[in-house]
Structures are given as structure tokens and as C-alpha cells.
Amino acid sequence: MKKSIFYVIVLMFTMSSTFAFANKADRKSNSNNSAVPVATENKLSELEITRLTTRVEEIRNLDKSEMSLKEKGELKKELRDIKKNVEKSGGTIYIGGAALILIIILIILLV
């Protein structure tokens, strides 16, 4: 019994370290970036959402056959930036495989 509790505790500490390395952002230290982001920073206002959706619709309705390759690339880059901005403000939670297994094991052990 003592060994299994010890292994579960070691497993919890091992699996919790994956959250520290799961961030896709820059690994450079920046004093402006805090460890815990403020909830209001990541939310888009209604005005910004409508502005972004109208811009995406404008880009989709453009006649791209007459554009140069450079202009098409700029539009693609703008769409990717909009997509990243919307994904950041989406409020999704990513759970890794190890964390999911740990959650399932804890549920089984506690129930």
C-alpha cells in the first residue's frame, strides 16, 4: 500500500511538469509576460470580433485571380494572424495524454 501511494505521488509530480513545457509561445524570458495571464487580456470585445469577421469576409470575397503571388501571401499571412488571435482568445484548455491518464487513475482510486 505504501509503495502504491508513493508511486502515485511520484507520478503526479512527473506528470505535472508537462504543463510547464506545453506552452507554444516564445521561450525567451520577458519581464512583460507574467506567468499567469489576466483573464481580460485574452478576451476579444464584440467590436473586435465583428471587425475580424468582416475582414475575413472581405478577403474571401476578393477576386484573387488578378493578384500577384506576393499579395496572396500577405492575405494568407493576415488570415493566419486573425486565426491565431481568435484561438488565443477562445479559452480552450489542452489536456495532454499523461494528464488525462492521471485524471482517470485518480478518479478510479478515489471512487
C-alpha positions in Angstrom: 0.0 0.0 0.0 2.8 2.4 0.9 4.5 1.7 -2.4 1.4 2.4 -4.5 0.8 5.7 -2.7 4.5 6.6 -3.3 4.2 5.7 -7.0 1.0 7.8 -7.3 2.7 10.8 -5.7 5.8 10.5 -7.9 3.5 10.0 -11.0 1.6 13.2 -10.1 4.8 15.3 -9.8 6.2 13.8 -13.0 3.0 14.4 -15.0 2.5 17.9 -13.6 5.8 19.0 -15.1 4.4 18.6 -18.6 2.3 21.8 -18.1 5.4 23.9 -17.8 6.7 22.8 -21.2 3.3 22.7 -23.0 3.4 26.4 -23.9 3.9 27.1 -27.6 4.9 30.8 -27.0 8.4 32.1 -27.1 10.8 30.6 -24.6 12.7 33.9 -24.2 12.2 35.5 -20.8 10.3 38.7 -21.0 9.5 40.8 -17.9 6.3 42.0 -19.5 4.9 38.5 -19.7 3.5 37.3 -16.5 3.3 33.6 -15.6 -0.5 33.8 -15.0 -2.2 35.9 -17.7 -5.1 38.2 -16.7 -8.4 36.9 -17.9 -9.4 40.2 -19.5 -6.2 40.2 -21.7 -7.3 37.2 -23.7 -10.9 38.1 -24.4 -11.9 39.8 -27.6 -14.6 42.5 -27.4 -17.7 42.4 -29.6 -16.3 45.2 -31.7 -13.1 43.4 -32.4 -14.9 40.2 -33.2 -17.2 41.9 -35.7 -14.2 43.8 -37.2 -12.3 40.5 -37.7 -15.3 38.6 -39.2 -16.0 41.4 -41.6 -12.3 41.5 -42.6 -12.3 37.7 -43.2 -15.4 38.0 -45.3 -13.8 40.8 -47.3 -10.8 38.6 -48.0 -12.9 35.7 -49.0 -15.0 37.8 -51.4 -11.9 39.3 -53.1 -11.0 38.3 -56.7 -7.7 36.6 -56.1 -7.1 35.6 -59.8 -5.7 39.1 -60.6 -3.5 39.3 -57.5 0.2 38.8 -57.6 1.9 36.0 -55.6 3.2 38.5 -53.0 -0.3 39.9 -52.4 -1.8 36.4 -52.0 0.9 35.6 -49.5 0.1 38.8 -47.5 -3.5 37.8 -47.4 -2.7 34.3 -46.2 -0.5 35.8 -43.5 -3.2 38.1 -42.4 -5.7 35.3 -42.2 -3.3 33.2 -40.1 -2.8 36.1 -37.7 -6.5 36.5 -37.3 -6.9 32.8 -36.7 -4.2 32.8 -34.1 -5.7 35.8 -32.4 -9.1 34.1 -32.3 -7.6 30.9 -31.0 -5.8 32.7 -28.2 -9.0 34.3 -27.0 -11.1 31.1 -27.3 -10.5 29.9 -23.8 -9.7 26.3 -24.7 -8.0 24.0 -22.3 -5.5 21.5 -23.6 -5.0 18.3 -21.6 -2.1 16.1 -22.5 -2.3 12.3 -22.7 -0.3 11.8 -19.5 -2.5 14.3 -17.6 -5.6 12.5 -18.9 -4.3 9.1 -17.7 -3.5 10.7 -14.3 -7.0 12.1 -14.0 -8.6 8.7 -14.9 -6.3 6.9 -12.4 -7.2 9.4 -9.6 -10.9 9.0 -10.4 -10.6 5.3 -10.2 -8.7 5.4 -7.0 -11.0 7.9 -5.3 -14.3 6.3 -6.3 
